[in-house]
Amino acid sequence: MRHCSVQVRGLLTREELDRYNALMEVGSFLESQSRYDLSYIVQKEVDLLIQPAIERLKEKGRERDRATERYLEEKRLALQMDEDEDENE
């Protein structure tokens, strides 16, 4: 069974995390019994379960990018204002 990243696990709700842990336990048991055909199905369920957390992680990244863009724009404007003031002196 493939685990999701720590970042994704951190964005799972309590209910999602409980279900994730239960599915991973079932999948590990199935693998220990060499029931890879069934553990594959469990892995697909895990993959579906973590999709909302992956989207939340992507949104956090997009928000960070927007914040960086705003910061850089403010910095550019401040530099431009300083240059304009220097020209007027």
N, C-alpha and C positions, 0 to 999 in steps of 0.2 A: 504494500500500500504506500502511495506517495503522500507525504504530509504537505500541507500548504505552508507558505512562509509565515514567520513569526509576525510580520506586519499584518498579514491578512487575518491570522488568528486573533490578533489584538483588536480587530474591527468587527469580529463576530459578536452578535448579541449573546446574552447568557443562554437563551434557548438554542440558538444556532450552535454555540460552542458545546453544549451538552450533547446535542444530536451528532455533531462532528466527532466528539470523543467516543460515543457509542458506536458509530459506524466504523471508526478506525479499529476499535477493539474487535468488532465482528469480522472485519476484513482481515485483521491479523490472525484471528483464529482460523478463518477459512484458508488462508495461505499456509498456516502450520499443518493443516489437514490436506494440503496439496489440492485444494478445491479452487484453483485459479479461475475456472470458469465463473464461479459465483463471486469470488473476490473482485473480479472485473466489474460485475454489476454494482457491487457496493462502492467501488472506486468511482464509477460514473455518478452515483448518488452524491458522493462527497463533492465531486466536481460541480454538480448543480447547486449544492448547498452553499458553497463558498462564493458563488458568483456575485451575490449582493455585496459581500465584504470586499471583493476585488473592485467592484464599481465604486464603493466608498473610498477605497485607497486611491483610485484614479482621480476621483473628485478632489481629494485632499491635495494631490499633486498639481491638479489644474489650479486650485485656489492659491497654492504656493507660487505657481508661475505667474498668476495675476498679481499677487502681492509684490513679487520681484519686479514685474513690469511697472507697477505704480511707483515703486521706490526709485527705479532707474529714471522714470519720466520726471519725477519730482527733483531728482538730483540734476538732471539735464536742465530743467527750467531754472533751478537755483544758480547753476553755473552761467547760464545765459543772462540772467538778471545781473550777476556780478560783472560779467563782461560789459553789459550795457552801462552799468554805473561807472566802470572804469573809463569807458569812452566819453562819457558826459563830463568827467572831471577835467 
